[in-house]
Protein backbone atom coordinates (compact mmCIF):
# COMPACT_ATOMS: atom_id res chain seq x y z
CA UNK A 1 0.00 0.00 0.00
CA UNK A 2 1.55 3.31 -1.07
CA UNK A 3 1.09 6.76 0.38
CA UNK A 4 -1.92 8.62 -0.85
CA UNK A 5 -3.84 5.47 -1.64
CA UNK A 6 -7.40 5.52 -0.37
CA UNK A 7 -8.85 2.24 0.78
CA UNK A 8 -12.60 1.90 0.34
CA UNK A 9 -14.31 -0.81 2.33
CA UNK A 10 -17.80 -1.95 1.52
CA UNK A 11 -20.08 -2.89 4.39
CA UNK A 12 -22.03 -6.09 3.95
CA UNK A 13 -25.67 -5.56 2.92
CA UNK A 14 -28.05 -5.23 5.79
CA UNK A 15 -30.25 -8.25 6.33
CA UNK A 16 -33.88 -7.29 6.91
CA UNK A 17 -35.65 -9.84 9.05
CA UNK A 18 -39.42 -9.93 8.57
CA UNK A 19 -41.43 -10.62 11.68
CA UNK A 20 -42.81 -14.14 11.71
CA UNK A 21 -46.41 -14.51 10.59
CA UNK A 22 -48.47 -15.06 13.66
CA UNK A 23 -50.82 -17.98 13.26
CA UNK A 24 -53.75 -18.65 15.52
CA UNK A 25 -54.92 -22.16 16.23
CA UNK A 26 -58.44 -23.28 15.39
CA UNK A 27 -59.43 -23.46 19.07
CA UNK A 28 -58.07 -19.98 19.82
CA UNK A 29 -59.87 -18.45 16.83
CA UNK A 30 -63.17 -20.10 17.77
CA UNK A 31 -62.81 -18.90 21.36
CA UNK A 32 -62.03 -15.30 20.35
CA UNK A 33 -65.04 -15.06 18.02
CA UNK A 34 -67.31 -16.79 20.55
CA UNK A 35 -66.10 -14.50 23.36
CA UNK A 36 -66.64 -11.34 21.31
CA UNK A 37 -70.23 -12.23 20.45
CA UNK A 38 -71.09 -13.22 24.03
CA UNK A 39 -69.60 -10.01 25.43
CA UNK A 40 -71.51 -7.89 22.92
CA UNK A 41 -74.72 -9.66 23.89
CA UNK A 42 -74.08 -9.31 27.63
CA UNK A 43 -73.35 -5.59 27.38
CA UNK A 44 -76.52 -4.87 25.42
CA UNK A 45 -78.91 -4.87 28.37
CA UNK A 46 -81.85 -3.60 26.31
CA UNK A 47 -81.49 -6.59 23.98
CA UNK A 48 -81.29 -8.92 26.97
CA UNK A 49 -84.58 -7.64 28.39
CA UNK A 50 -86.47 -7.32 25.11
CA UNK A 51 -85.49 -10.80 23.92
CA UNK A 52 -87.34 -12.16 26.97
CA UNK A 53 -90.37 -9.90 26.53
CA UNK A 54 -91.87 -11.70 23.52
CA UNK A 55 -91.86 -15.22 25.03
CA UNK A 56 -93.29 -13.87 28.28
CA UNK A 57 -96.05 -12.08 26.37
CA UNK A 58 -96.89 -15.28 24.47
CA UNK A 59 -96.98 -17.17 27.75
CA UNK A 60 -99.15 -14.58 29.47
CA UNK A 61 -101.57 -13.78 26.65
CA UNK A 62 -101.86 -17.01 24.67
CA UNK A 63 -101.27 -19.27 27.63
CA UNK A 64 -103.62 -17.66 30.10
CA UNK A 65 -106.20 -16.73 27.46
CA UNK A 66 -106.45 -20.15 25.83
CA UNK A 67 -105.87 -22.17 28.96
CA UNK A 68 -109.32 -21.18 30.23
CA UNK A 69 -110.93 -22.87 27.21
CA UNK A 70 -108.66 -25.54 25.75
CA UNK A 71 -107.27 -26.81 29.02
CA UNK A 72 -110.61 -27.17 30.76
CA UNK A 73 -112.36 -28.71 27.79
CA UNK A 74 -109.86 -31.56 27.64
CA UNK A 75 -108.80 -30.83 24.07
CA UNK A 76 -105.12 -31.34 24.83
CA UNK A 77 -104.90 -34.73 26.24
CA UNK A 78 -108.05 -36.71 26.72
CA UNK A 79 -107.70 -39.75 28.93
CA UNK A 80 -104.74 -40.02 31.18
CA UNK A 81 -104.32 -36.33 31.97
CA UNK A 82 -104.92 -34.94 35.45
CA UNK A 83 -107.89 -32.58 35.70
CA UNK A 84 -105.57 -29.83 36.90
CA UNK A 85 -103.44 -29.94 33.74
CA UNK A 86 -103.92 -26.77 31.68
CA UNK A 87 -102.98 -25.48 28.27
CA UNK A 88 -100.46 -23.04 29.72
CA UNK A 89 -98.55 -25.96 31.23
CA UNK A 90 -98.49 -27.65 27.82
CA UNK A 91 -97.43 -24.42 26.12
CA UNK A 92 -94.63 -23.59 28.56
CA UNK A 93 -91.96 -25.89 26.98
CA UNK A 94 -92.92 -24.46 23.59
CA UNK A 95 -92.26 -20.97 24.89
CA UNK A 96 -88.79 -22.11 25.97
CA UNK A 97 -88.26 -23.24 22.39
CA UNK A 98 -89.55 -19.91 21.15
CA UNK A 99 -87.05 -17.99 23.27
CA UNK A 100 -84.25 -20.15 21.89
CA UNK A 101 -85.50 -19.92 18.29
CA UNK A 102 -85.78 -16.15 18.11
CA UNK A 103 -82.51 -15.44 19.90
CA UNK A 104 -80.57 -18.03 17.88
CA UNK A 105 -81.82 -16.88 14.51
CA UNK A 106 -81.25 -13.18 15.12
CA UNK A 107 -77.83 -13.75 16.69
CA UNK A 108 -76.74 -14.85 13.22
CA UNK A 109 -77.49 -11.29 12.11
CA UNK A 110 -74.08 -10.33 13.50
CA UNK A 111 -72.50 -11.92 10.40
CA UNK A 112 -74.31 -9.45 8.12
CA UNK A 113 -73.67 -6.62 10.58
CA UNK A 114 -69.93 -7.34 10.63
CA UNK A 115 -69.88 -7.51 6.83
CA UNK A 116 -71.53 -4.11 6.42
CA UNK A 117 -69.09 -2.44 8.82
CA UNK A 118 -66.00 -4.14 7.39
CA UNK A 119 -65.13 -6.21 10.45
CA UNK A 120 -65.85 -9.49 8.71
CA UNK A 121 -63.32 -8.73 5.97
CA UNK A 122 -60.65 -8.13 8.61
CA UNK A 123 -61.43 -11.51 10.15
CA UNK A 124 -61.34 -13.31 6.81
CA UNK A 125 -57.88 -11.95 5.94
CA UNK A 126 -56.50 -12.82 9.37
CA UNK A 127 -54.23 -15.88 9.69
CA UNK A 128 -57.00 -18.10 10.99
CA UNK A 129 -59.11 -20.83 9.48
CA UNK A 130 -62.29 -19.51 7.94
CA UNK A 131 -64.10 -22.55 9.29
CA UNK A 132 -63.29 -21.21 12.76
CA UNK A 133 -65.30 -18.08 11.96
CA UNK A 134 -68.42 -20.12 11.20
CA UNK A 135 -67.97 -22.35 14.25
CA UNK A 136 -67.26 -19.40 16.56
CA UNK A 137 -70.35 -17.57 15.33
CA UNK A 138 -72.50 -20.68 15.76
CA UNK A 139 -71.24 -21.31 19.29
CA UNK A 140 -71.62 -17.65 20.25
CA UNK A 141 -75.22 -17.50 19.09
CA UNK A 142 -76.00 -20.87 20.65
CA UNK A 143 -74.66 -19.67 24.01
CA UNK A 144 -76.84 -16.57 23.88
CA UNK A 145 -79.96 -18.51 22.89
CA UNK A 146 -79.44 -21.30 25.42
CA UNK A 147 -78.96 -18.68 28.14
CA UNK A 148 -82.30 -17.13 27.22
CA UNK A 149 -83.97 -20.53 27.45
CA UNK A 150 -82.40 -21.24 30.84
CA UNK A 151 -83.58 -17.87 32.16
CA UNK A 152 -87.12 -18.76 31.07
CA UNK A 153 -87.00 -21.76 33.44
CA UNK A 154 -87.49 -19.24 36.26
CA UNK A 155 -91.13 -18.79 35.16
CA UNK A 156 -92.01 -22.48 35.59
CA UNK A 157 -93.50 -22.17 39.11
CA UNK A 158 -95.70 -19.27 37.99
CA UNK A 159 -97.45 -21.43 35.38
CA UNK A 160 -97.85 -24.49 37.58
CA UNK A 161 -94.95 -26.52 36.14
CA UNK A 162 -92.90 -28.38 38.72
CA UNK A 163 -89.25 -28.73 37.74
CA UNK A 164 -86.98 -31.29 39.33
CA UNK A 165 -83.20 -31.27 39.39
CA UNK A 166 -83.19 -34.19 36.96
CA UNK A 167 -85.51 -32.46 34.50
CA UNK A 168 -83.41 -29.27 34.59
CA UNK A 169 -80.21 -31.25 33.99
CA UNK A 170 -81.91 -32.94 31.02
CA UNK A 171 -83.38 -29.75 29.58
CA UNK A 172 -80.26 -27.54 29.55
CA UNK A 173 -78.22 -29.62 27.04
CA UNK A 174 -81.35 -30.09 24.91
CA UNK A 175 -81.84 -26.33 24.79
CA UNK A 176 -78.20 -25.84 23.82
CA UNK A 177 -78.45 -28.42 21.04
CA UNK A 178 -81.58 -26.74 19.69
CA UNK A 179 -79.87 -23.35 19.94
CA UNK A 180 -76.76 -24.62 18.15
CA UNK A 181 -78.83 -26.15 15.34
CA UNK A 182 -80.81 -22.96 14.78
CA UNK A 183 -77.78 -20.68 15.02
CA UNK A 184 -75.89 -22.83 12.51
CA UNK A 185 -78.92 -22.56 10.23
CA UNK A 186 -78.91 -18.77 10.62
CA UNK A 187 -75.15 -18.49 10.02
CA UNK A 188 -75.42 -20.68 6.90
CA UNK A 189 -78.02 -18.28 5.48
CA UNK A 190 -76.40 -15.02 6.65
CA UNK A 191 -73.06 -16.05 5.12
CA UNK A 192 -74.70 -15.73 1.69
CA UNK A 193 -76.59 -12.48 2.30
CA UNK A 194 -75.13 -9.00 2.00
CA UNK A 195 -77.67 -6.65 3.60
CA UNK A 196 -79.50 -6.47 6.89
CA UNK A 197 -82.79 -5.92 5.09
CA UNK A 198 -82.37 -9.10 3.06
CA UNK A 199 -81.50 -11.12 6.16
CA UNK A 200 -84.52 -9.84 8.08
CA UNK A 201 -86.92 -10.59 5.23
CA UNK A 202 -85.60 -14.12 4.72
CA UNK A 203 -85.59 -14.92 8.43
CA UNK A 204 -89.06 -13.52 9.07
CA UNK A 205 -90.33 -15.66 6.19
CA UNK A 206 -88.73 -18.81 7.63
CA UNK A 207 -88.87 -18.24 11.37
CA UNK A 208 -92.60 -17.95 12.02
CA UNK A 209 -93.58 -21.10 10.05
CA UNK A 210 -90.79 -23.00 11.81
CA UNK A 211 -92.19 -21.91 15.16
CA UNK A 212 -95.88 -22.53 14.47
CA UNK A 213 -95.27 -25.92 12.83
CA UNK A 214 -93.00 -27.14 15.62
CA UNK A 215 -95.78 -28.16 18.00
CA UNK A 216 -94.92 -25.36 20.40
CA UNK A 217 -98.56 -24.24 20.60
CA UNK A 218 -100.49 -27.44 19.84
CA UNK A 219 -99.90 -31.21 19.84
CA UNK A 220 -98.72 -32.73 16.57
CA UNK A 221 -101.67 -35.14 16.44
CA UNK A 222 -104.87 -35.08 14.44
CA UNK A 223 -103.66 -32.46 11.98
CA UNK A 224 -104.58 -32.24 8.29
CA UNK A 225 -102.37 -34.37 6.09
CA UNK A 226 -100.52 -31.49 4.43
CA UNK A 227 -99.76 -29.87 7.79
CA UNK A 228 -98.62 -33.18 9.26
CA UNK A 229 -96.06 -33.53 6.46
CA UNK A 230 -94.76 -29.99 7.05
CA UNK A 231 -94.39 -30.52 10.79
CA UNK A 232 -92.30 -33.67 10.23
CA UNK A 233 -89.86 -31.68 8.09
CA UNK A 234 -89.56 -28.89 10.68
CA UNK A 235 -86.27 -29.34 12.63
CA UNK A 236 -87.61 -27.28 15.54
CA UNK A 237 -90.24 -29.96 16.19
CA UNK A 238 -87.46 -32.45 16.97
CA UNK A 239 -86.02 -29.98 19.47
CA UNK A 240 -89.21 -29.03 21.30
CA UNK A 241 -90.45 -32.64 21.60
CA UNK A 242 -87.62 -33.86 23.91
CA UNK A 243 -87.68 -30.59 25.89
CA UNK A 244 -91.41 -30.98 26.52
CA UNK A 245 -90.98 -34.66 27.35
CA UNK A 246 -88.31 -33.88 29.96
CA UNK A 247 -90.32 -31.06 31.56
CA UNK A 248 -93.72 -32.73 31.64
CA UNK A 249 -92.27 -36.11 32.57
CA UNK A 250 -90.49 -34.51 35.50
CA UNK A 251 -93.73 -32.77 36.49
CA UNK A 252 -95.33 -36.13 37.26
CA UNK A 253 -97.61 -36.66 34.26
CA UNK A 254 -98.27 -40.29 33.28
CA UNK A 255 -95.80 -41.49 30.65
CA UNK A 256 -98.57 -42.44 28.23
CA UNK A 257 -99.97 -38.91 28.42
CA UNK A 258 -96.49 -37.41 28.00
CA UNK A 259 -95.91 -39.49 24.87
CA UNK A 260 -99.28 -38.50 23.47
CA UNK A 261 -98.66 -34.79 24.04
CA UNK A 262 -95.00 -34.52 23.15
CA UNK A 263 -93.85 -37.16 20.69
CA UNK A 264 -93.34 -36.69 16.98
CA UNK A 265 -94.99 -39.54 15.11
CA UNK A 266 -94.46 -40.87 11.60
CA UNK A 267 -97.57 -42.85 10.81
CA UNK A 268 -98.09 -45.05 13.85
CA UNK A 269 -94.40 -44.94 14.79
CA UNK A 270 -93.61 -42.83 17.86
CA UNK A 271 -90.20 -41.21 17.39
CA UNK A 272 -88.12 -41.82 20.55
CA UNK A 273 -86.31 -38.97 22.27
CA UNK A 274 -82.96 -40.41 21.19
CA UNK A 275 -83.99 -40.22 17.55
CA UNK A 276 -85.21 -36.63 18.07
CA UNK A 277 -81.78 -35.71 19.39
CA UNK A 278 -80.10 -37.56 16.53
CA UNK A 279 -82.15 -35.72 13.90
CA UNK A 280 -81.36 -32.37 15.53
CA UNK A 281 -77.65 -33.22 15.76
CA UNK A 282 -77.58 -34.26 12.09
CA UNK A 283 -79.33 -31.02 11.11
CA UNK A 284 -76.77 -29.06 13.16
CA UNK A 285 -73.85 -30.80 11.45
CA UNK A 286 -75.31 -30.23 7.99
CA UNK A 287 -75.99 -26.53 8.59
CA UNK A 288 -72.55 -25.99 10.15
CA UNK A 289 -70.89 -27.70 7.18
CA UNK A 290 -72.77 -25.41 4.78
CA UNK A 291 -71.78 -22.36 6.83
CA UNK A 292 -68.11 -23.39 6.90
CA UNK A 293 -68.11 -24.01 3.15
CA UNK A 294 -69.70 -20.58 2.55
CA UNK A 295 -66.99 -18.84 4.57
CA UNK A 296 -64.16 -20.79 2.92
CA UNK A 297 -65.35 -19.72 -0.54
CA UNK A 298 -65.84 -16.05 0.24
CA UNK A 299 -63.49 -13.49 -1.29
C-alpha positions in Angstrom: 0.0 0.0 0.0 1.5 3.3 -1.1 1.1 6.8 0.4 -1.9 8.6 -0.8 -3.8 5.5 -1.6 -7.4 5.5 -0.4 -8.9 2.2 0.8 -12.6 1.9 0.3 -14.3 -0.8 2.3 -17.8 -2.0 1.5 -20.1 -2.9 4.4 -22.0 -6.1 4.0 -25.7 -5.6 2.9 -28.1 -5.2 5.8 -30.2 -8.2 6.3 -33.9 -7.3 6.9 -35.7 -9.8 9.0 -39.4 -9.9 8.6 -41.4 -10.6 11.7 -42.8 -14.1 11.7 -46.4 -14.5 10.6 -48.5 -15.1 13.7 -50.8 -18.0 13.3 -53.7 -18.7 15.5 -54.9 -22.2 16.2 -58.4 -23.3 15.4 -59.4 -23.5 19.1 -58.1 -20.0 19.8 -59.9 -18.5 16.8 -63.2 -20.1 17.8 -62.8 -18.9 21.4 -62.0 -15.3 20.4 -65.0 -15.1 18.0 -67.3 -16.8 20.6 -66.1 -14.5 23.4 -66.6 -11.3 21.3 -70.2 -12.2 20.4 -71.1 -13.2 24.0 -69.6 -10.0 25.4 -71.5 -7.9 22.9 -74.7 -9.7 23.9 -74.1 -9.3 27.6 -73.4 -5.6 27.4 -76.5 -4.9 25.4 -78.9 -4.9 28.4 -81.9 -3.6 26.3 -81.5 -6.6 24.0 -81.3 -8.9 27.0 -84.6 -7.6 28.4 -86.5 -7.3 25.1 -85.5 -10.8 23.9 -87.3 -12.2 27.0 -90.4 -9.9 26.5 -91.9 -11.7 23.5 -91.9 -15.2 25.0 -93.3 -13.9 28.3 -96.0 -12.1 26.4 -96.9 -15.3 24.5 -97.0 -17.2 27.7 -99.2 -14.6 29.5 -101.6 -13.8 26.6 -101.9 -17.0 24.7 -101.3 -19.3 27.6 -103.6 -17.7 30.1 -106.2 -16.7 27.5 -106.5 -20.2 25.8 -105.9 -22.2 29.0 -109.3 -21.2 30.2 -110.9 -22.9 27.2 -108.7 -25.5 25.8 -107.3 -26.8 29.0 -110.6 -27.2 30.8 -112.4 -28.7 27.8 -109.9 -31.6 27.6 -108.8 -30.8 24.1 -105.1 -31.3 24.8 -104.9 -34.7 26.2 -108.0 -36.7 26.7 -107.7 -39.7 28.9 -104.7 -40.0 31.2 -104.3 -36.3 32.0 -104.9 -34.9 35.5 -107.9 -32.6 35.7 -105.6 -29.8 36.9 -103.4 -29.9 33.7 -103.9 -26.8 31.7 -103.0 -25.5 28.3 -100.5 -23.0 29.7 -98.6 -26.0 31.2 -98.5 -27.6 27.8 -97.4 -24.4 26.1 -94.6 -23.6 28.6 -92.0 -25.9 27.0 -92.9 -24.5 23.6 -92.3 -21.0 24.9 -88.8 -22.1 26.0 -88.3 -23.2 22.4 -89.6 -19.9 21.1 -87.1 -18.0 23.3 -84.2 -20.1 21.9 -85.5 -19.9 18.3 -85.8 -16.1 18.1 -82.5 -15.4 19.9 -80.6 -18.0 17.9 -81.8 -16.9 14.5 -81.2 -13.2 15.1 -77.8 -13.7 16.7 -76.7 -14.8 13.2 -77.5 -11.3 12.1 -74.1 -10.3 13.5 -72.5 -11.9 10.4 -74.3 -9.5 8.1 -73.7 -6.6 10.6 -69.9 -7.3 10.6 -69.9 -7.5 6.8 -71.5 -4.1 6.4 -69.1 -2.4 8.8 -66.0 -4.1 7.4 -65.1 -6.2 10.4 -65.8 -9.5 8.7 -63.3 -8.7 6.0 -60.7 -8.1 8.6 -61.4 -11.5 10.2 -61.3 -13.3 6.8 -57.9 -12.0 5.9 -56.5 -12.8 9.4 -54.2 -15.9 9.7 -57.0 -18.1 11.0 -59.1 -20.8 9.5 -62.3 -19.5 7.9 -64.1 -22.5 9.3 -63.3 -21.2 12.8 -65.3 -18.1 12.0 -68.4 -20.1 11.2 -68.0 -22.3 14.2 -67.3 -19.4 16.6 -70.4 -17.6 15.3 -72.5 -20.7 15.8 -71.2 -21.3 19.3 -71.6 -17.7 20.2 -75.2 -17.5 19.1 -76.0 -20.9 20.7 -74.7 -19.7 24.0 -76.8 -16.6 23.9 -80.0 -18.5 22.9 -79.4 -21.3 25.4 -79.0 -18.7 28.1 -82.3 -17.1 27.2 -84.0 -20.5 27.4 -82.4 -21.2 30.8 -83.6 -17.9 32.2 -87.1 -18.8 31.1 -87.0 -21.8 33.4 -87.5 -19.2 36.3 -91.1 -18.8 35.2 -92.0 -22.5 35.6 -93.5 -22.2 39.1 -95.7 -19.3 38.0 -97.4 -21.4 35.4 -97.8 -24.5 37.6 -95.0 -26.5 36.1 -92.9 -28.4 38.7 -89.2 -28.7 37.7 -87.0 -31.3 39.3 -83.2 -31.3 39.4 -83.2 -34.2 37.0 -85.5 -32.5 34.5 -83.4 -29.3 34.6 -80.2 -31.3 34.0 -81.9 -32.9 31.0 -83.4 -29.7 29.6 -80.3 -27.5 29.6 -78.2 -29.6 27.0 -81.4 -30.1 24.9 -81.8 -26.3 24.8 -78.2 -25.8 23.8 -78.4 -28.4 21.0 -81.6 -26.7 19.7 -79.9 -23.3 19.9 -76.8 -24.6 18.2 -78.8 -26.2 15.3 -80.8 -23.0 14.8 -77.8 -20.7 15.0 -75.9 -22.8 12.5 -78.9 -22.6 10.2 -78.9 -18.8 10.6 -75.2 -18.5 10.0 -75.4 -20.7 6.9 -78.0 -18.3 5.5 -76.4 -15.0 6.6 -73.1 -16.1 5.1 -74.7 -15.7 1.7 -76.6 -12.5 2.3 -75.1 -9.0 2.0 -77.7 -6.7 3.6 -79.5 -6.5 6.9 -82.8 -5.9 5.1 -82.4 -9.1 3.1 -81.5 -11.1 6.2 -84.5 -9.8 8.1 -86.9 -10.6 5.2 -85.6 -14.1 4.7 -85.6 -14.9 8.4 -89.1 -13.5 9.1 -90.3 -15.7 6.2 -88.7 -18.8 7.6 -88.9 -18.2 11.4 -92.6 -17.9 12.0 -93.6 -21.1 10.1 -90.8 -23.0 11.8 -92.2 -21.9 15.2 -95.9 -22.5 14.5 -95.3 -25.9 12.8 -93.0 -27.1 15.6 -95.8 -28.2 18.0 -94.9 -25.4 20.4 -98.6 -24.2 20.6 -100.5 -27.4 19.8 -99.9 -31.2 19.8 -98.7 -32.7 16.6 -101.7 -35.1 16.4 -104.9 -35.1 14.4 -103.7 -32.5 12.0 -104.6 -32.2 8.3 -102.4 -34.4 6.1 -100.5 -31.5 4.4 -99.8 -29.9 7.8 -98.6 -33.2 9.3 -96.1 -33.5 6.5 -94.8 -30.0 7.0 -94.4 -30.5 10.8 -92.3 -33.7 10.2 -89.9 -31.7 8.1 -89.6 -28.9 10.7 -86.3 -29.3 12.6 -87.6 -27.3 15.5 -90.2 -30.0 16.2 -87.5 -32.5 17.0 -86.0 -30.0 19.5 -89.2 -29.0 21.3 -90.5 -32.6 21.6 -87.6 -33.9 23.9 -87.7 -30.6 25.9 -91.4 -31.0 26.5 -91.0 -34.7 27.4 -88.3 -33.9 30.0 -90.3 -31.1 31.6 -93.7 -32.7 31.6 -92.3 -36.1 32.6 -90.5 -34.5 35.5 -93.7 -32.8 36.5 -95.3 -36.1 37.3 -97.6 -36.7 34.3 -98.3 -40.3 33.3 -95.8 -41.5 30.7 -98.6 -42.4 28.2 -100.0 -38.9 28.4 -96.5 -37.4 28.0 -95.9 -39.5 24.9 -99.3 -38.5 23.5 -98.7 -34.8 24.0 -95.0 -34.5 23.1 -93.9 -37.2 20.7 -93.3 -36.7 17.0 -95.0 -39.5 15.1 -94.5 -40.9 11.6 -97.6 -42.9 10.8 -98.1 -45.1 13.9 -94.4 -44.9 14.8 -93.6 -42.8 17.9 -90.2 -41.2 17.4 -88.1 -41.8 20.6 -86.3 -39.0 22.3 -83.0 -40.4 21.2 -84.0 -40.2 17.5 -85.2 -36.6 18.1 -81.8 -35.7 19.4 -80.1 -37.6 16.5 -82.2 -35.7 13.9 -81.4 -32.4 15.5 -77.7 -33.2 15.8 -77.6 -34.3 12.1 -79.3 -31.0 11.1 -76.8 -29.1 13.2 -73.9 -30.8 11.5 -75.3 -30.2 8.0 -76.0 -26.5 8.6 -72.6 -26.0 10.2 -70.9 -27.7 7.2 -72.8 -25.4 4.8 -71.8 -22.4 6.8 -68.1 -23.4 6.9 -68.1 -24.0 3.1 -69.7 -20.6 2.6 -67.0 -18.8 4.6 -64.2 -20.8 2.9 -65.4 -19.7 -0.5 -65.8 -16.0 0.2 -63.5 -13.5 -1.3 
